[in-house]
Amino acid sequence: MRKTWAIIRRELIAYFSSPLAYIVMTAFLLMQGYIFYLIVSFLNNPQTPAMTPLRLFFGGTIFFWLFLLFVVPVITMRLIAEERRSGTIEVLLTSPVTEAQVVVGKFLAAMAFYLALWLPTVLYVVILARHSKIDLGPVAAGYLGVVLLGFMFLAVGTLASTLSTNQLIAAIIAFAAMVLLFSIGLVEQLMTSSSLLRDALSHMNLWTQMDDFAKGIVDTRHVVYQLSVGILFLFLAAKSLEVKKWR
């Protein structure tokens, strides 16, 4: 555990020593603030159906998904790719750490940075609570959905970062894989007849899953799916790093 923690600390220092981290954080918060403003303005229209702002904020708009699909690859693109490009990955892998410890340490650092991006958005809940009564159950479930999505997408990005020495290529691979994961569930809506395949695809629909979380519904099937996919990609990242070690 000490070795993993050392990798996490090393990665976090690298994150916050880079101007890119502050650019990402600033852009993320500015966009989230603007989206929150648009949602509140939209719901203030008397002709708009009654709905809680946070339900739209947590995955209810395309902006949530677009920003997530672009931000996560930027967070993960340098994790392994930069180490391989600079040659420091050989030094790291010849030290007394396993490939799994390297992957988990770097992934957890990315996860910590991801959570740091979302932490200031709690202020929106505070603002709404001052002007109306807020049910904290759906709020907590919504943030749980954000964490689980981050877990899965960051794992995808971690694997992508092991596949290339070029950060931009790693980001493109991560983006393409995330779009594919996001699109799989949407195929279910194009199928007219009920079938076993359609039922399976419906359980993979990330938009529906996030909407359930935003409503306060914590379906264990959603939790298991996102954790399982994330763990699978982390396992593949460790194996990919192991293969690269012997080349």
C-alpha positions in Angstrom: 0.0 0.0 0.0 2.9 2.3 0.8 4.3 1.9 -2.8 0.9 2.6 -4.3 0.5 5.7 -2.1 4.0 6.9 -3.2 2.9 6.6 -6.9 -0.4 8.5 -6.1 1.5 11.3 -4.4 4.0 11.5 -7.3 1.2 11.7 -9.8 -0.7 14.4 -7.9 2.4 16.5 -7.6 2.9 16.1 -11.4 -0.8 17.1 -12.0 -0.7 20.2 -9.9 2.8 21.2 -11.1 1.4 21.5 -14.7 -0.5 24.5 -16.0 -2.7 22.1 -17.9 -4.3 21.0 -14.7 -5.4 24.6 -13.8 -6.6 25.2 -17.4 -8.7 22.1 -17.2 -10.1 23.0 -13.7 -10.9 26.6 -14.8 -12.5 25.5 -18.1 -14.5 22.8 -16.3 -15.8 25.1 -13.6 -16.7 27.9 -16.0 -18.6 25.5 -18.2 -20.4 23.8 -15.3 -21.3 27.2 -13.9 -22.7 28.3 -17.2 -24.6 25.1 -17.7 -26.1 25.4 -14.2 -27.1 28.9 -15.0 -28.8 27.8 -18.3 -30.7 25.0 -16.5 -32.0 27.3 -13.8 -33.0 29.9 -16.4 -34.8 27.3 -18.4 -36.7 25.9 -15.4 -37.7 29.4 -14.3 -39.8 29.7 -17.5 -43.5 29.2 -16.4 -44.1 27.0 -19.5 -41.4 24.5 -18.6 -42.5 21.3 -16.9 -41.7 21.1 -13.2 -38.3 19.4 -12.6 -35.4 19.8 -10.2 -32.4 21.6 -11.6 -30.0 19.0 -10.3 -31.8 16.2 -12.2 -30.8 18.0 -15.4 -27.4 18.9 -14.1 -26.6 15.2 -13.4 -26.5 13.8 -16.9 -29.8 15.3 -18.1 -28.3 17.4 -20.9 -25.9 16.5 -23.7 -23.5 19.1 -22.3 -22.8 16.9 -19.3 -21.7 14.0 -21.6 -19.8 16.0 -24.1 -17.7 17.7 -21.4 -17.1 14.4 -19.6 -16.0 12.7 -22.9 -13.5 15.5 -23.5 -12.2 16.1 -20.0 -11.5 12.5 -19.0 -9.1 11.8 -21.9 -7.2 15.0 -21.0 -6.9 13.8 -17.4 -5.6 10.4 -18.3 -3.6 10.9 -21.5 -0.3 11.5 -19.7 -0.5 8.8 -17.1 1.6 6.1 -18.8 2.2 7.7 -22.3 4.4 10.4 -20.9 6.4 7.9 -18.8 7.0 5.8 -21.9 7.9 8.8 -24.1 10.4 10.1 -21.6 11.8 6.6 -20.8 11.1 6.9 -17.1 8.7 4.0 -17.3 11.7 1.6 -17.4 13.0 3.0 -14.2 9.6 2.8 -12.5 9.0 -0.8 -13.6 12.5 -2.0 -12.5 11.8 -0.6 -9.0 10.1 -3.0 -6.5 6.6 -2.3 -7.7 4.3 -4.4 -9.8 2.5 -3.3 -13.0 -0.8 -3.5 -11.1 0.5 -1.2 -8.4 1.7 1.3 -11.1 -1.7 1.2 -12.9 -3.7 1.5 -9.7 -1.6 4.3 -8.3 -1.8 6.4 -11.4 -5.5 5.6 -11.8 -6.3 6.7 -8.2 -4.4 9.9 -8.7 -6.5 10.6 -11.8 -9.6 9.8 -9.8 -8.5 12.2 -7.1 -8.1 15.0 -9.6 -11.4 14.1 -11.2 -13.2 14.4 -7.8 -11.4 17.7 -7.1 -13.0 19.0 -10.3 -16.5 18.1 -9.1 -16.1 19.2 -5.5 -16.8 22.9 -6.1 -20.1 22.0 -7.7 -21.4 21.2 -4.2 -21.8 25.0 -4.1 -24.7 24.7 -6.5 -26.5 22.5 -4.1 -25.9 25.0 -1.3 -27.3 27.8 -3.5 -30.4 25.9 -4.3 -30.9 24.8 -0.7 -31.0 28.5 0.3 -33.9 29.2 -2.0 -35.9 26.0 -2.0 -36.2 22.7 -0.2 -33.7 20.1 -1.5 -34.1 16.4 -1.1 -30.5 15.3 -0.4 -31.2 11.7 -1.4 -31.2 12.3 -5.2 -28.3 14.7 -4.7 -26.2 12.0 -3.1 -27.2 9.5 -5.7 -26.4 11.9 -8.5 -22.9 12.4 -7.1 -22.6 8.6 -6.7 -23.4 8.3 -10.4 -20.8 10.9 -11.3 -18.1 9.0 -9.3 -19.0 5.7 -10.9 -19.0 7.2 -14.4 -15.6 8.7 -13.6 -14.3 5.3 -12.3 -15.3 3.6 -15.5 -14.2 6.3 -18.0 -10.9 7.0 -16.2 -10.1 3.2 -16.3 -10.7 3.4 -20.1 -8.4 6.4 -20.3 -5.7 4.6 -18.2 -5.7 1.6 -20.6 -5.5 4.0 -23.6 -2.5 5.7 -22.1 -0.6 2.4 -22.0 -1.2 1.9 -25.7 0.8 4.9 -27.1 3.8 7.0 -26.3 2.0 10.0 -27.7 -0.4 11.8 -25.3 -2.6 13.1 -28.1 -3.0 9.7 -29.6 -3.8 8.2 -26.1 -6.5 10.9 -25.6 -8.0 10.1 -29.0 -8.1 6.4 -28.3 -9.7 7.1 -24.9 -12.3 9.4 -26.4 -13.2 6.9 -29.1 -13.5 4.0 -26.6 -15.7 6.2 -24.3 -17.9 7.2 -27.2 -18.3 3.6 -28.1 -19.3 2.7 -24.5 -21.7 5.6 -24.4 -23.2 4.6 -27.8 -23.8 0.9 -27.1 -26.7 1.5 -24.8 -28.3 4.0 -27.2 -28.5 1.3 -29.9 -31.3 -0.2 -27.8 -33.6 2.8 -28.6 -33.2 2.0 -32.3 -34.5 -1.5 -31.9 -38.3 -1.8 -32.3 -38.9 -5.4 -31.3 -38.4 -6.7 -27.8 -35.5 -9.3 -27.5 -32.9 -10.6 -25.2 -30.3 -8.4 -26.9 -32.4 -5.3 -26.5 -32.8 -6.0 -22.8 -29.1 -6.5 -22.4 -28.4 -3.2 -24.2 -30.9 -1.4 -22.0 -28.8 -2.3 -19.0 -25.8 -0.8 -20.7 -27.5 2.6 -21.4 -25.3 5.1 -19.5 -27.8 7.9 -20.1 -30.6 5.9 -18.5 -28.3 4.8 -15.7 -27.4 8.4 -14.9 -31.0 9.5 -15.1 -31.9 6.9 -12.5 -29.1 8.2 -10.2 -30.3 11.8 -10.7 -33.8 10.6 -9.6 -32.4 9.1 -6.4 -32.6 5.5 -7.7 -29.5 3.5 -6.9 -29.9 0.3 -8.9 -27.3 -2.2 -7.9 -27.2 -3.4 -11.6 -25.9 0.0 -12.6 -23.3 0.0 -9.9 -22.1 -3.5 -10.7 -22.0 -2.8 -14.4 -19.9 0.4 -14.1 -17.5 -1.0 -11.5 -17.1 -4.3 -13.5 -16.3 -2.4 -16.7 -13.9 -0.2 -14.9 -12.1 -3.1 -13.2 -11.9 -4.9 -16.5 -10.1 -2.0 -18.2 -7.7 -1.6 -15.2 -6.9 -5.3 -15.5 -6.3 -4.8 -19.3 -4.1 -1.7 -18.5 -1.9 -3.8 -16.1 -1.6 -6.6 -18.7 -0.8 -4.0 -21.5 1.9 -2.5 -19.3 3.3 -6.0 -18.5 3.5 -6.8 -22.3 5.3 -3.4 -23.0 7.8 -4.1 -20.2 9.3 -7.1 -22.1 9.5 -5.3 -25.5 
